[in-house]
Each structure stands twice: as C-alpha cells, then as structure tokens.
Amino acid sequence: MSLTDTIVAISTALDEAAISIVRMSGSEAVEIANKVFSKDLTDVKSFSAHYGQIKDPLEDVVLDEVIVNVFKAPKTYTCEDIVEINCHGGIVVTKQILTLLLSQGARMAEPGEFTQRAFLNGRIDLAQAEATLDIIEAPSEHASQFAAMGIAGSVKRLIEPLTSKMMDVIAHIETNIDYPEYTDIEQLTHEQVLPLSYEIKDEMEVILKRAQTGQIVKEGLKTVILGKPNVGKSSLLNALLEEDKAIVTDIAGTTRDLVEGWIRLENVSLHLIDTAGLRETEDVVEKIGIDRTKEALEKAQLAIVVLDASEQLDEQDEMILDMTKDMDRFVVYNKSDLVDKNNEMSISAMLGDVSSLVDAINKKYQDTQVVLNNPTLANERQIGLMKQAYESLLRAIEAGEMGIELDLVNIDLTASYTQLRSILSPQGEINLLGEIFSRFCLGK
C-alpha cells in the first residue's frame, strides 16, 4: 500500500438507492476523472459541482448521467484532491464506474484508508479517527452524540491542557539539569513540583470517572434480569421492550436460554438479558440455562432482581439477593396487582406497569447527560492509556514526597506525558529539546 497512490472506493452502501457515491482521493484524482467525465475539471474551483456524463473511453459508451463534486487540497477530508461521483444508485452502474476508474489508474482503497490518510496528513488526530468509526457504528442516539463530540476534537481539548501543564514541569526540570549555567532560570524544587502534580492528578481522576460513565453512554449497560422460576422475569423483559420477546407461561422454568433485547431510556441504554430461573433442578436442559445465567451475571454491569410480591421470600430469593449484593442492582417486587401492600419498588410486569423501575434507572444514571455535554475519553484504548499515565504520575508524586532527586522524578513524569500524548497519536514521544527552546528561549 502506497500513500502516493490515488485511491477509489464506493462510499455509500452497495444497494438499490436514489444515488451512490464513488470517491477518489489523491494527486491524480482530477486527472483520472477527466479521462471518463464529459467536462474538463482541471481548472474548476474547489468545492464545486458539475453535471455531465461518465463515459467509457474504450467502448465509447455512456454509463450514467452524474454530478461530480471536486474538492482541492489541502482543505479536504484527506488533505488531498478528492473527486466524488454522484451516480444513480443502481448496483450495476455503481460497480461499472468503480471498475472504470480502476482501469484508468486509481487503486482500490483499503478499509478505512480515507480516514487513515486524514490522520497521517494531520487533518485529524487518532481520537478523531476512532470517533469516525464510532459514529458509523453508534447503536443509539446517545452513542451518536458521544461520537460526534469526538469527531469535533473533544478528546484533544481534554488532553492538551494536561500535557501542556506537564510539559511545563518536565521542560523546566530538564533545563535545570542540562543548562545549569543559565542562572536567570528559576531552580525548581519539590515544593513547587508537587502542587502542580497534585493538580494534574485530580484532573486525571475526574476524567477517568467521567470516562466510565461515557462507556455506559456509548455501549449501554449489560443488564441481567434475575429471579427464581415463574417470578415474572420474561414478563418484565417484554414490558420494558414493549414487545413479546420472551415466551411467558404459568409453567416454572419456561426460559431455558438467554433472551436478549435493547431498550433506550431517557438517560441510558440497556442491553437486557432475560435469564433462566435460578433453582436446583434435575432437568439437563434447564441446568445448562442456569449455568449460562451465572456466566451472564459475571459479565453484567447491572442486575434487576425480581421478587414475587405475593409470596414471602424463600431460600432461592435470599440466594439471588446474596449473589448480587456487591453489584449495582435494582430489587423489584413483581405481581403488585395481586396484593394490597406496596413495596419500595412495586411493579406489575404482566400489566405493563414498570414505570417505577424505569424512573429509578433514569435517576441513577442521570449523570450521563453531563457526559454528553462535556469532553470525555471514548474507548478502552484511550482509557487504558489514561490509566497508565495516572499510575506513572502517582509514582512521580510518591518519589517527590520521599524527597528523591527531581531528575529521577522526571522519569515518571515523562512517561506519564508520553502515555497521554499517545491518546492522540501513536508517536507520543517528546521532543524535549524543542520544548525547552520554545518555552525558555535559551541561547538568545
């Protein structure tokens, strides 16, 4: 794969539609388009559209009437010349135009290569490239909003103030070490470095906490519905989804496998998993279902424990409550329509009355709205690097508090900086000398 090639790909879904778009990017994009388009595009303005025909020069056959959009470097998505051919959305004609452009010197783009070129040419950073994929794959409106913030550079705005503060400290320490003859530059001490380090640490903690909520917004919560057989778990799933997803009968043990569905509430999306009832059984198939329930519980981020409001708690109920006591959970009392008393969270799944549960979930995750309005880390790679940077900073703080020489403290500060920079670029290395000269103007 060469970055000097002019690449081409079908940018819309290959299906019958009103239009399809075939996109080229590279230094020869306009030249190749001129070979097959009925008008000369050489001197046209950037961001201009042109009506004409795509014609096979060898067969002298018109393939389609099209609109060709021309975008001139460097102010394009890839920072290269881009030509987009808007043709009729037939599968055959779209493929014919693609094949024609390939025959005239373009190369088929690799998956993600347009965005890769945007990154390599400095148009976007690595976090923005990841956000581009996130917005395409967004499973909900919240996830889409979250990804849109990433495309707009929210992660960069989050990270750069931290790296700037950290580099102030690192460059100053390096200057003291490497250029001791410059007496006009203040000699840093532990008493000066530690407060700045504490400040950065506190900011990192806020970012990491918000990132956890951000992952919930993006991916939804893995939520298991637990309870003993015939307590109304499947009815609850159906009521939340507002559809008959799971089979509901009066026979205990109807659910033998996991039944899943998605629901988007006001503040959070839930990946719901209806499970087999937990109890002792000799039924081989039901045992398999119960084992899968336990596996699902281990991976879950939230549990909804369903109890029968019309019965006293028994050993099975107590076992399930004990299994979930250390995780985020909601305990609901189903079949409230059969009793006079109201428990703390009473529902009637059969009648579709689950509003108290929905309200409680929305209240618990109301902080997701804060995430949607503030920059945050977008995926496990970014969060992992932030955690590494945080741990390196903690080591630097511990060394500083012990009075260890600042040049040794600076090793961990530098590691923390590099890990932070790697969130935006895989080349997170520091040009320390450049930073020192740019900030302190040495050698005037």
ABEGO torsion letter per residue (X at the ends): XBAABBBBBBABBBBBBABBBBBBBEAAAAAAAAAABABBAAABBBGBBBBBBBBBAAAGBBABBBBBBBBBOABBAAGBBBBBBBBBABAAAAAAAAAAAAAAGBBBBBBGAAAAAAAAAGABBAAAAAAAAAAAABABAAAAAAAAAAAAGAAAAAAAAAAAAAAAAAAAAAAAAABAABAABBBBBAAAAAAAAAAAAAAAAAAAAAAAAAAAAAAEBBBBBBEBBGAGAAAAAAAAAGBBABBBBABBGABABBBBBBBBBAABBBBBBBBBBBBBBABAAAAAAAAAAAAAAAABABBBBBBBAABBBBAAAAAAAAAAAABBBBBBBBGAAABABBBABBBBAAAGBAAAAAAAAAAAAAAAAAAAABBBBABAAAAAAAAAAAAAAAAAAAAAAAGBBAAAAAAAAAAAAAAAAAAABABABBBAAAAAAAAAGBGX
